[in-house]
Amino acid sequence: MADKDDVNITVSENEFEEDDTEKQSETVEVDKRRNKASTADCWKYFSKVGEEKNKAKCNGCNKVFACGGRKYGTSHLNRHIMKCGKIKTEDIGQMMLDMQGKLKANKIDQSVHRQLLCELIVRHNLPYKFVEYPELRSWIRYLCPDAVMVSRNTIKADIGRLYEKEKLILKTLLLSIPGRICLTSDLWTSINTEGFIALTAHFVDLSWKLNSKVLNFCHMPPPHTGFELSKKVYELLQEWGLEKKVFSITLDNASANDVLQNSLRTQLNLHNGLICSGEFFHIRCCAHILNLIVQEGLKVLGNTLDQIRNSIKYIRGSETRTLKFKQCLDKFDDIDYSCGFCLDVPTRWNSTYLMLKGALKYRRVFGSLPLVDESYKYCPSEEEWDRAEKICRFLMPFYDMTTLMSATSYPTSNLYFLQVWKIQSLLMENVKDGDDLIKKMAKLMMVKFQKYWDEYSVVLAFGAILDPRMKLQTLAYCFDKIDPLTSELKLAKIKDKLYNLFAEYSKSLPTTTSNVLKRKQGQSSSSSSVSLPHLSLFDELKECDSELGNRIGKNQLETYLEEPNLGFRFMEHMDVLEWWKNNSLRFSDLSVMARDLLSIPITTVASESSFSIGSRILNKYRSRLLPENVESNICLSSWKHGFVEEDGQNTTYKNLVVNEGSSGVASNVISMEDEEQ
């Protein structure tokens, strides 16, 4: 019996051992499954926390999520990766070189893959269904079977999340800059007759670089009255938190915009949101004003150019006439047909100039065309050609200045005063011209110039004064050239307004020069573990110099104006913002005012550039996009890639540049039919 009991005990012990082995194997299998689950791509951005490791903590924003088991997968973690603005995803390349120098690819990160798809669609204005093209999917599948292509609805949602993420980044940047924001705004009607309002911000960032960003491109339902437009713009400013950081707004010459700026100025002043109660708040678009000025002069021409206009229209009417024109052209070896010519548009004076410029090159060819084509009855006379040549020569400086204003890299406002002064000088010179037609044109244009730019020159003068190469001496020279009798009065008026503006800035800015120096000194000492005595000595000398200036009774503006000008001969291509960056410690308050004044745009090119992008997104083949999707695409394109330029087969992306003839941007600026006040 004892032997049997021993046998039974031995058997039971073996059974217990087998049970323990099975439990251990089950535990190992569970651990393996857990470890396998931890190899998902999302765990690059999460860490497991908790006693049982059943929580996932985001490495970016530290938010905690439930995870593990059959109940919780990783889908909610992947969704958070797309939304979180603090997670730094891996570089775009996702490629690395092994020890033998061979190229091998890492495992595909689906979140990066989808983000790259979003940026591709935004940058090239592609339709959402692009991701569903069978050929594209086959190509991606061939290149990488692990890559999962999403649907059009998913990519649309991804672009929306990317828009919100980038919007938060831009909002943080705008609120962090010490200066204010200058705005431009304009209206646009799409191909499906929907109205859109564009609001663009111009500012100098913390690195002293001039930026231009489209804040909004949103649907604007009728009525498009000035009051409704002001309500919309104020709502957008509240959305960005900028209602107390606005300095100016640049608008075209439409009558509704006068009501807009008056109503918006009143609303912002109620919350003390403007400097000097908005005295320099409204800026008129110089390109539109110049358009009005030249259009006024062209009224004198009447039917003077009809023969030239009809000649071009006749030749472009059929291929047969063009061939006959080329036959005449072959007789003149010194004329190249590649330069071509075009018809003008009545509301675009620059097209009239381009028409004359092109036609004058073929003056002799037009004269010989009646010998080849009997039907041609529009040959201009020698007198008409001579008059066209005078008109073309008269319009050339205005065309060059319009191109400079509307098609530059958005230069700082220090350059604008000299441009407007040059226009006035040209008009005064042509008022005394010997040709009665040119004289009459110049007189009418001068009346229009004085109507719009008499008061406006004050803001332009501020930008010139803050250029260390110009200051008050250059203004005095320019005013003397225009009218020596009133130059001192004009200069005193501008100087008085400038001192009042600086006094407002000094009151609104709590930071003094000494505080800036102390803060900079603290930053330098904290960044280095070793304190250098000579550095602190120089900082003390700088502070002593500042205190000495205060005891003398000179403020920063007076000190700046009394210093000698920098020579144009040696500093012709100087970066004015770079100079203010290097002297921001000396002129702490004045440099903040310089930020705002130098970033004022005098044209609405920036807002109208977004219309060029909008016309490529909303066209006759894609006219059913929702307004919010249009806004996300256009704003993302502006924030990440700047404005788009297309020249033939080449497409380039520039942060702040729009060139004449590219996507019709510059021509749009001066082609709109302005309303007179």
KAPE-V483909 format. One record per residue. N is the residue number from 1. SS is DSSP state (2 for helix, 1 for strand, 0 for the rest). Layout:
n=<N:N>
ss=<SS:SS>
This chain:
n=<1:2:3:4:5:6:7:8:9:10:11:12:13:14:15:16:17:18:19:20:21:22:23:24:25:26:27:28:29:30:31:32:33:34:35:36:37:38:39:40:41:42:43:44:45:46:47:48:49:50:51:52:53:54:55:56:57:58:59:60:61:62:63:64:65:66:67:68:69:70:71:72:73:74:75:76:77:78:79:80:81:82:83:84:85:86:87:88:89:90:91:92:93:94:95:96:97:98:99:100:101:102:103:104:105:106:107:108:109:110:111:112:113:114:115:116:117:118:119:120:121:122:123:124:125:126:127:128:129:130:131:132:133:134:135:136:137:138:139:140:141:142:143:144:145:146:147:148:149:150:151:152:153:154:155:156:157:158:159:160:161:162:163:164:165:166:167:168:169:170:171:172:173:174:175:176:177:178:179:180:181:182:183:184:185:186:187:188:189:190:191:192:193:194:195:196:197:198:199:200:201:202:203:204:205:206:207:208:209:210:211:212:213:214:215:216:217:218:219:220:221:222:223:224:225:226:227:228:229:230:231:232:233:234:235:236:237:238:239:240:241:242:243:244:245:246:247:248:249:250:251:252:253:254:255:256:257:258:259:260:261:262:263:264:265:266:267:268:269:270:271:272:273:274:275:276:277:278:279:280:281:282:283:284:285:286:287:288:289:290:291:292:293:294:295:296:297:298:299:300:301:302:303:304:305:306:307:308:309:310:311:312:313:314:315:316:317:318:319:320:321:322:323:324:325:326:327:328:329:330:331:332:333:334:335:336:337:338:339:340:341:342:343:344:345:346:347:348:349:350:351:352:353:354:355:356:357:358:359:360:361:362:363:364:365:366:367:368:369:370:371:372:373:374:375:376:377:378:379:380:381:382:383:384:385:386:387:388:389:390:391:392:393:394:395:396:397:398:399:400:401:402:403:404:405:406:407:408:409:410:411:412:413:414:415:416:417:418:419:420:421:422:423:424:425:426:427:428:429:430:431:432:433:434:435:436:437:438:439:440:441:442:443:444:445:446:447:448:449:450:451:452:453:454:455:456:457:458:459:460:461:462:463:464:465:466:467:468:469:470:471:472:473:474:475:476:477:478:479:480:481:482:483:484:485:486:487:488:489:490:491:492:493:494:495:496:497:498:499:500:501:502:503:504:505:506:507:508:509:510:511:512:513:514:515:516:517:518:519:520:521:522:523:524:525:526:527:528:529:530:531:532:533:534:535:536:537:538:539:540:541:542:543:544:545:546:547:548:549:550:551:552:553:554:555:556:557:558:559:560:561:562:563:564:565:566:567:568:569:570:571:572:573:574:575:576:577:578:579:580:581:582:583:584:585:586:587:588:589:590:591:592:593:594:595:596:597:598:599:600:601:602:603:604:605:606:607:608:609:610:611:612:613:614:615:616:617:618:619:620:621:622:623:624:625:626:627:628:629:630:631:632:633:634:635:636:637:638:639:640:641:642:643:644:645:646:647:648:649:650:651:652:653:654:655:656:657:658:659:660:661:662:663:664:665:666:667:668:669:670:671:672:673:674:675:676:677>
ss=<0:2:2:2:2:2:2:2:2:2:2:2:2:2:2:2:2:2:2:2:2:2:2:2:2:2:2:2:2:2:2:2:2:2:2:2:2:0:0:0:2:2:2:2:0:1:1:1:1:0:0:0:0:0:1:1:1:1:0:0:0:0:0:1:1:1:0:1:0:0:0:1:0:0:2:2:2:2:2:2:2:2:2:0:0:0:0:0:0:0:0:0:0:0:1:1:1:0:0:0:0:0:1:1:1:0:0:0:0:2:2:2:2:2:2:2:2:2:2:2:2:2:2:0:0:0:0:2:2:2:2:2:0:2:2:2:2:2:2:2:2:2:2:0:0:0:0:0:0:0:0:2:2:2:2:2:2:2:2:2:2:2:2:2:2:2:2:2:2:2:2:2:2:2:2:2:0:0:0:0:1:1:1:1:1:1:1:1:1:0:0:0:0:0:1:1:1:1:1:1:1:1:1:1:0:0:0:0:0:1:1:1:1:1:1:1:1:1:1:0:0:0:0:0:0:2:2:2:2:2:2:2:2:2:2:2:2:2:2:2:0:0:0:0:0:1:1:1:1:1:1:0:0:0:2:2:2:2:2:2:2:2:2:2:2:2:2:2:2:2:0:0:0:0:2:2:2:2:0:0:0:1:1:1:0:2:2:2:2:2:2:2:2:2:2:2:2:2:0:0:0:0:0:0:0:2:2:2:2:2:2:2:2:2:2:0:0:0:2:2:2:2:2:2:2:2:2:2:2:0:0:0:0:0:0:0:2:2:2:0:0:0:0:0:1:0:0:1:2:2:2:2:2:2:2:2:2:2:2:2:0:0:2:2:2:2:2:2:2:0:0:0:0:0:0:0:0:0:0:0:0:2:2:2:2:2:2:2:2:2:2:2:2:2:2:2:2:2:2:2:2:2:2:2:2:2:0:0:0:0:0:0:2:2:2:2:2:2:2:2:2:2:2:2:2:2:2:2:2:2:0:0:0:0:0:2:2:2:2:2:2:2:2:2:2:2:2:2:2:2:2:2:2:0:0:0:2:2:2:2:2:2:2:2:2:0:0:0:0:0:2:2:2:2:2:2:2:2:2:2:2:2:0:0:0:0:2:2:2:2:2:2:2:2:2:2:2:2:2:2:2:2:2:2:2:2:2:2:0:0:0:0:2:2:2:2:2:2:2:2:2:2:2:2:2:2:2:0:0:0:0:0:2:2:2:2:2:2:2:2:2:2:2:2:2:2:2:2:2:2:2:2:0:0:0:2:2:2:2:2:2:2:0:0:0:0:0:0:0:0:0:0:0:0:0:2:2:2:2:2:2:2:0:0:0:0:0:2:2:2:2:2:2:2:2:2:2:2:0:0:0:0:0:0:2:2:2:2:2:2:2:2:2:2:2:2:2:0:1:0:0:1:0:0:0:0:2:2:2:2:2:2:2:2:2:2:2:2:2:2:2:0:1:1:1:1:1:0:0:1:1:1:1:1:0:0:0:0:0:0:0:0:0:0:2:2:2:2:2:2:2:0:0:0:0:0:0>
